[in-house]
Amino acid sequence: LGMDPVGDFDLLWIAEQCFTAPLPFDWDSRVDPNGVTYYCNLTSGHSMWTHPSEEEYRRLYKKHKDAKEASLSPQVSEPRRKT
C-alpha cells in the first residue's frame, strides 16, 4: 500500500484490513507452481497478482494519510488589523 510501518504506525489497521479482506464475489485465490498466490476472476478469467480490493485500500490509506498530514501542518492566519 506504500505505507511506512514506523511513520504510519497509526494507520497500519488499513493494511491489516487489506490483507485479511475477503475476496469480492467471483474471485478466487490460486497458487502458481512457484508457490506465489495470485487472484482469478471466475467470470472473466482475468487474473492478477494483487488482491482485487487492494486499490480500494490504497485510496483509503491516502485519504487518512492526507487528513493526518493536513492536521499536522501549521495553519497560516492573516495578521490582525489594528482598530
C-alpha positions as CSV (number, residue, x, y, z in Angstrom):
1,L,0.0,0.0,0.0
2,G,3.0,2.2,0.2
3,M,3.0,2.6,3.9
4,D,5.9,3.4,6.2
5,P,5.4,1.0,9.1
6,V,7.1,3.5,11.5
7,G,5.7,6.8,10.3
8,D,2.3,5.3,9.6
9,F,2.0,3.1,12.6
10,D,-1.4,4.6,13.5
11,L,-2.7,3.7,10.0
12,L,-1.5,0.1,10.0
13,W,-5.1,-1.1,10.7
14,I,-5.7,-0.3,7.0
15,A,-3.0,-2.7,5.9
16,E,-4.3,-5.3,8.3
17,Q,-7.8,-5.0,6.8
18,C,-6.5,-5.2,3.3
19,F,-4.5,-8.4,4.0
20,T,-7.5,-10.1,5.7
21,A,-10.2,-8.8,3.4
22,P,-12.5,-11.4,1.9
23,L,-12.3,-11.7,-1.9
24,P,-15.0,-10.0,-3.9
25,F,-17.8,-12.1,-5.5
26,D,-16.5,-14.2,-8.3
27,W,-12.8,-14.0,-7.3
28,D,-10.7,-16.9,-6.1
29,S,-7.1,-17.1,-4.9
30,R,-4.8,-19.6,-6.6
31,V,-1.1,-20.6,-6.1
32,D,1.3,-20.8,-9.1
33,P,3.9,-23.5,-9.4
34,N,6.4,-21.4,-7.5
35,G,4.1,-21.1,-4.5
36,V,3.1,-17.5,-5.2
37,T,-0.6,-16.5,-4.7
38,Y,-2.5,-14.8,-7.4
39,Y,-6.2,-14.0,-7.9
40,C,-8.5,-15.1,-10.7
41,N,-11.9,-13.7,-11.6
42,L,-14.1,-16.8,-12.2
43,T,-16.4,-15.0,-14.6
44,S,-14.0,-13.1,-16.8
45,G,-10.9,-15.3,-16.4
46,H,-8.9,-12.1,-15.6
47,S,-6.0,-12.8,-13.2
48,M,-3.8,-10.5,-11.1
49,W,-1.0,-10.7,-8.6
50,T,-2.6,-8.3,-6.1
51,H,-5.7,-8.7,-4.1
52,P,-8.7,-7.4,-6.2
53,S,-9.6,-4.9,-3.4
54,E,-6.0,-3.5,-2.9
55,E,-6.7,-0.3,-4.9
56,E,-9.6,0.4,-2.6
57,Y,-7.4,0.1,0.4
58,R,-4.7,2.3,-1.2
59,R,-7.3,5.1,-1.7
60,L,-8.4,4.6,2.0
61,Y,-4.8,4.9,3.2
62,K,-4.2,8.0,1.0
63,K,-7.4,9.6,2.4
64,H,-6.3,9.1,6.0
65,K,-2.7,10.0,5.3
66,D,-3.7,13.2,3.7
67,A,-6.0,14.1,6.6
68,K,-3.3,13.3,9.1
69,E,-0.8,15.5,7.3
70,A,-3.3,18.3,6.9
71,S,-3.9,18.3,10.7
72,L,-0.2,18.4,11.4
73,S,0.7,21.2,9.0
74,P,0.9,24.7,10.6
75,Q,-2.1,26.9,10.0
76,V,-1.4,30.2,8.3
77,S,-3.6,33.0,9.6
78,E,-3.8,36.6,8.4
79,P,-2.3,39.2,10.7
80,R,-4.8,41.0,12.9
81,R,-5.6,44.6,11.9
82,K,-5.3,47.4,14.4
83,T,-8.5,49.2,15.2
